């Protein structure tokens, strides 16, 4: 447990801070996230530990934000409860999940044979179109198309589907 906390404490804190924008509240939410993680370990389904922990941290931070909103409304004496749910913070979790998937994909792509690695990297990670790749490599567009086709065939043949589709 201590190893997990040491490894992920900064990440969990940053997730919580991105929602709460308050150091102490983020530390409390991070602590709650690790407690929840420990309680939920028997239910963990090997789905990407960092992603799973990020979701827990994000939801604990949202819970803390809701409590803060209720406390603020009660302090003001208002009968209405003001709950501040950040709309853009939902994007934080989406961005973190996407970045983790991209990191995994980069690891897998680095294991490809060189002739396939370059074309896959240019097309999928650098998001270049056929014409840009052809110009950079000084080859015809049809050559880019066939290299990309062969690289995809190689991936289908050598990787299990769950390794390249997430």
C-alpha positions, 0 to 999 in steps of 0.5 A: 500500500505504501508503495502505491501511495508513494508512486501515485500521491503527486498524481492524485493530488494534482487531480484533486487540486485541478477540481478544488483549487485549494491546497488543503482541500486537495490534500484531504480529497487525495487522502480520501481517494487512497482510502477508497482505493484501498477499500475497493482493491478487491473490486479492481478489474485490471483496467489500467490502475492509474486510470482507475485511481484517477477516477476515484480521485476525481470523484472524491474531489467532486464530492469535496467540492459539493460539500464546500458548496453546501457549507458556503450556502449554509454559511450565507444563511441561504435556504437554497443550496449552491453546489458548484460542479465545475463543467470544465473539470470533467474534461480533466478526467477525460484528458488524463485517460486520453493521455494514459492511453496515448502513453500506452500506445506510444510504448506499443508503437516503440516496439514495432519494426522501424518501417512500421513505427515511423508511418504509424507515429506520423499518422496517428500520433503526429496526426499528419495526413497522407500528403504531409507524410509523403512530403516529409518522407519524399515519397508518393502518396500511394507509397504512404497509403501502402506503408500504412496498410502494411503497418496496420496488417502487422499490428493486427497479426502480432497484437491481441485486439485488446492491446490496440483497441481501448 
